[in-house]
Amino acid sequence: MQTAATYYYQQVATHGGYVYHYTPDLQVRWGEGRATPSQVWVQPPGTPTVGMAYLEAYRATDDPFYLQAATDAGLALIYGQLQSGGWTNMIEFDPLGDRVAQYRNGRGGGKNYSSLDDDQTTAALRLMIALDRAHQFQHPAIHESVTVALEALLQAQFPNGGFPQVWDEPVPNRPVVPARYPSHDWRDEGRVKNYWDMYTLNDNVTGNVAKTLAGAARVYDDPRYPVALQQLGDFLCLAQMPKPQRGWAQQYNEAMEPIWARKFEPPAIAGDETQEAVSTLLSLTRFTGEPRFLEPIPEAMAWLQRVRLPDGQLARYYELRTDRPLYMTRDGDRYSLTYDDSNLPSHYGWKTAARLDALAAEFEATKAGVAYPPLPSQAALAEQASAVIQSLDPQGRWLSRYDGQRLVGQPKFAVGDPYLSSQVFADHLTKLSRYLRGLSR
């Protein structure tokens, strides 16, 4: 653990933060696209992902080295915290850089949109909460950052309990109504220009917010966090579509109708967002003890079973009212709706793995009041730890080789190229930490 963490902290980190992928010589870096030496990424698997792995190691060993590495990651996040209270997907340390944003420290300018997309603000906030606790609430900069971010997150919650994709100021008051089908032909609807201001489930916004608010509720004695969690669960119950399509859409307008987002994201019932909504309701049930959050799940699971594709997967989109899998073709910048999956654009996930068996097991465990997921055995942890140790190279690196599968950020690797992955580093360090902690159980 010390060998690998020392290498990653001392050789890979810049400004205390991290991007997604690196060439072995550390000369080329990728976040969402090519990154410069003055940029670090907030969006996982960037800085918060690595920082949380260091904290896991600190909990397992009490070694202050890991706390320092995690704290430096937190300080990088503090630098890039926006005036609106949250974070965007990356941080530019060069004040003259072309991707600088409106930072609270006054060293930036430009956009001020705190984002819940792709776990950006929420991942950063979870690390900051964990750091605040690790420092026993005595690190002034960390505690202030958490306080500002949590207040901003609460102010971004709509009266119905939902959240937008981004915010730069407190959200407006809107009526609380249940989801419904559009009253007009959704195909002819103009694209919603500011869809990011609307109720959003896309990319597991509600699940990531729920995890973050639950973490805040466990650490801080503030009744607003459990209340916000209850309201979030109420929103998911409201957002479930009417019969017979008892799933969820990616985003809704003020009238709780599914809407267009980007030009390849039509109003539809969303396969993976429905799975994520079910998972979030289960976690909310376990945290709040409220059985009403289980009520939408059986009909949602029945719908998911009904619409599985012949190969067992789920389509990203199902047409409103008909359940027909809905796709797009692409010609340059132009997208066209189709029911044919034979010529799909490669930049987007049009199908997703079905997790229905796992969700069904989680539903039964949650209903019975049994902890989920069950803790792995010490033997399983030992097997994982052994494999991780054996894969460490002489320089203290866990090198991966590109196998042609799509990676987050889509770095430009050729098949077989070696590279460093922040996700792999964090996963491996966490496995070793959990093995050590298991020894003390």
N, C-alpha and C positions, 0 to 999 in steps of 0.2 A: 504494500500500500504506500509506504513512504517513498520507495523508489519511483513508482509511477506518478504519485502526486507531486513530488519534488520536480520531476521533469515537466509536468504540465503547468505547474504554477510558475516555475522559474524560467522556462524556455518558451512556452506557448502563449501565456497570458500577455496581453497588451493593455495598459491602463487598468489592470486588474480584471479585465473582461475577456470574452471569448467569442469566436464565430462558430460556424457549424463544422467546417472541414478545412484541412490543411494538407498541402503537399508535405512529404517527409522532411524536406529541407526548410519548411516553414516560410518559404518565399512567396507562395501563392495561397490566398485565403478566400473562403467562400462563406457568405451568409445567404441571403436571398440574392444571388448573383455574386459577382466578384467583389471582394471587400478590400479596402485600403488599410494600411497599418494604423490609421487614426480612427478606425471604425470597429465597434464591437456590437454584437447582436443581443437584443433583449428577447426576441422571439425564440422559444425552444426549438432546437437544442443548443441555445447559446448560453449567455452568462448565467441566468438563473438555474439552468440545468446543472451546470458544473458547480456553481456555488452550493446547491443543495447536496450534491455528492460530497463535497468537502465537509459540510455539516454532519452528514451521516457518519463520516470517518471520525469527526470530533466526538460525537456521541459514543462511538464504539471504543475510543482510545483515550479520551481526555487529553490528547496531545494538542497544545495550543497552536502548533504549526497549522493544523487544519482549520482552526477557527480564524487564524490570520488570513489564510487563503480565501476562506468564505467571506470574511469581512472586506477584503479588497474587492471581491466581486460585488458586494453590496455598495461599496463606495463608488464603483464605476456606475452602478445603477442610479445612485443619488445624483451624480453629475448629469445624467441624462433624464432625470425626472422633469416632466413638463409643468408649465405653470398651471395647466388644467388638472394637475394632480396625479396623473398616471404616466404611462409610457407609450411610445410608439415602437415600431419593430426593431429599431437600431439606434445607436448613439454615435454621434460624430464628435470626436474630440478636437478636431481642427475647426476653430471658430469661423474660418473662411471656407470650410468644406461645402460642397453643393448639396449635402443632405442634412445640414444642421437644422435643428428645430428650436422651438421657443422654450428653452430650459429655465427651470426655476432659479438656477444660479446666475442668470443674466448673461451667460456667455454664448447664447445662441440667438436665433431669430427665425422668422418664418412660421411654419404651421404649428398648431397647438392642440392637435387632436389626440387625446388619450384613447387608446385602442384596446378593445377586448378581443379583437380578431386573432385567431391562432394562439390564444393563451398569452398575449403580450403583457398587458398590465397585470393580469392575474398571476402569472408565473413570477414576475418581478415582485409583486406584493407578497406572495407566499414566502419567497426567500427573505424579504425584509422583516416579515413577522417572525420567522424562525430565528433570524439574527438578533432581533430585538430581545427575544426570550433568552437566547444563548448568552447575551451580554447583560442579562438580568435587568433590562430596561435602563441601563446606565450609560449607553452610548448616545449622546445627545443628537448627533446627526442622523443616526439610524432611527431613533425613536420619533424624531420630527418627521422624517420621510414617511414612516408608516402612518402616523397620525394624519398627515395631509392626504395620503393616497386613500386611506380607508374612508375619510370624510368625503372625498371626491367620488368614490365608488357608490356610497350611499346616496349621494346627490344625483347619480346617474340612473337610479332605479325609478321606473315609471310607476304611477299609482296602481297599475294592475300587477306589479311585481316583476315585469320584464325589464330588459336592458337593451340599449342600442348597441350597434357595433362600435361606434366611437362617440366621444363627446368633447366639447371644449367649454361647456358651461352646464349648469344644472338643467335637467330635461324639463320640457313643458308639461303642464297638467293635461291629461287626456281622459276621456270616459273609459270606464271598465266594462268591456263587453266580451262575449265569447267569440271564438273563431267561427267564420262562416265562409261559404264559397263566394267568389266575386259575383256581383250582380250583372256584370257585362262580360263580353267575350274576352277572356284574358289574353288571347293571342293578339288582339287588336289594341290592347292597352299600350300606351306610351311607357317607355322605361321610366322608372322612378329615379329621378336624378340623384336625390340624396337618400338612397336606400339605407345607408349606414346610420341614419338618424332614426330608423324604424326598429320595431321589435325584432330581435335577431336570435336565431338558434344556430345559424351556420357556424361550422367549425367548433361546435361544442361550447359556444359562449355560455350557456346556462350551466353546463356541468362544471366548467372552470370557475365560474363565479361562485357556484355552490361550494366547491372545495375550498375556495379562498375565504368566503364568509364563515364557513364552519371552522377553519383554522383560526380566524380572528375571534370567534366566539369561545373557543377553547382557551385562548391565551389572555384575552382581555375581559374584564368584568364590565361589559357594556351591553345592556339589553337590546340595543338596536340591531346587533348582528343576528341573533336568533330570530328576531322579528322579520328582518330582511330575508332570511332563509325561508320562513313560512310564506312570505309574500311571493318569493320566487317559485315555490311549489304551487301556490295558487295560480300563478301565471301559466305554468305548464299545464295545469288542469284546464284552464280557459282556452289555451292555444291548441288543444287536441281538436282535430277537425271533426265535423259531424259524421254520423253514419252515412254510408257504409265504410268510408275511408278514415278509420280511426287512428291516423298517424299525425305527423306534424310536418309543417313546411319549414323552409330555411329562414324566411323572413315574412313579416306581416305589416300591413299599413295600420293607420289609426283605427280603422274599422275592423281590424283583425281579419283581413282578407289576405291570402297569399299574394305576393307581388314579385315582379321582376327585380333582380339585382343587376349583376353584370350581364352583358348581352348573351352569355352562354348559361345563365342561371334563371330559368323561367319559373313562374308560379307553378308549383307542383307539390305533391306529397313526396317528402324526401326519405329515402330508405335509411341512410345512415343517421340523419338527424333524428329519425324516429327511434332508432336503437339508442342513441345518446340520450334522448328525452326519457326513455324507460330507465336507463341506468341512473340518470340524475334523480328521478323520482324515488328509486330504490335507496340511493344514498341519503336523500332527504328524509325518507321514512326512518332509516336507522338513526339519523342524528336527532330528529325532532320527536320521534315516537308517534307521529300522526298517521293513523291507518288510512286516512282519506287519500293520501298520496299514492296508495296502492290501487285505488279504484280504477284509474284509466288504463292500467297495464294489461289486464287480460284481453280487452278488445284490441289494443294496439298489437299485442303479440299475435292474435289471430289474424289481423290484417297482414302483418309481416310474413306469416307462414303462407298466406294465400297468394302473395305477390312474388314469392321467390322465383328467380329465373330457373330455367331448366338445368343450369350447371350449379345450382344451389346458392349463387350469389344474389345480391340485391342490386337493383338499378339505383342510380343516384336520384333519378326523378321518375315519378309516376304521374301520368296525366290526371288532372282534376276530373273527378266523377267517373272515369272509365277504367282506371288502374292500368292502362297501357304503359309499358316502359317508354320513356321519352328521352331522346338523345338529340345531338346536334351534329351537323356537318359544318366544315369550315372551308371558306374560299377567301384567302387573304384575311382581311379583318371582318368579313361578313360571315355570320352564323345563320344556319337555317334549321328549323325543327324537323325531326324525322323520327319514325318508329324503327328505323333500320340501324343496327349496331355494327355494321360491317365496315364503316369508314369513319371512325371516331377520331377527333383531334387528340393528340397525345399529351397535351399539356395539362389535362384535367382528369380527375378520377370519375369516370362515368359509371363504374360499378364498384361495389364494395363487398367485402366478406360478410356473410350473415353470421351473427353471434347469438343465434336464438337459443341454442342449447345452454350456453353459458348464462344468458339472461334468465332463462327459465329456472336454472339451478339457483341463481342469485335471488330470484323472486321467492322461491320456496324457502330458502334460508332466512330471508328477511321477514317473511310472513310468520315463520316459526320463532323468530327472535334469536337466531343462531348467528354468530359472528361470521362475516364474510369479507374478503376471502379467508379461508382457513390458513393459519400460519404453516409454512413449509417445515418439514422435519429437519432436524439438525443434520441428518445424513444427506438430505437433498442439498442443504446449504453447503455442506462440505464438498460434495461433488461439484457444485458450481464453482466454489472457491478454488478447487484444484485445477479445473480447466482454465480459469482466469489467470492463475499464477503461471501455468505452463505457457500461456500465450504471450507473456510479457517478453519483449526482446531485450538484448543486452544494454540498450540505451535507456531502458525504462519506458518503452512505448508499447501501446497496443495498436499495432498497424492493421488496418483493414485492406482488402483488395476489392476493387470495384468489379461487381459481377454483372453489370448491365442493367440492374433493376433501378427504377426511378428513386433518387434520393431527394430529401428535402433540400430546397435551394437549387436543385438541378445543377450541380457542379459539372465542369467539363472534363470528366475522366474518360479514359479509354478502358475497355475491359481488361482487367488484370493489373491496372495501375494501383500502387500502394497509396494509402492516404491515412491521415489521422482524423478521427471522428470524435467530436465532443460528446455525442450521445454514447458511443462505445466506452469512452473513458468514464463517463458518469455511471453508466450501467455496471461496469466492472468494479469500480471503486465501491459502489453501493453494495454489490454482492459480497465483496470481502468484508465490508463493515457489518453487514447483517449476519455473516457467519460468526464474526467475533462476538457480536452482541448475543447471538444464540448460545454461545458457550457459557455465558453468565446467567442464562435463564434458569 
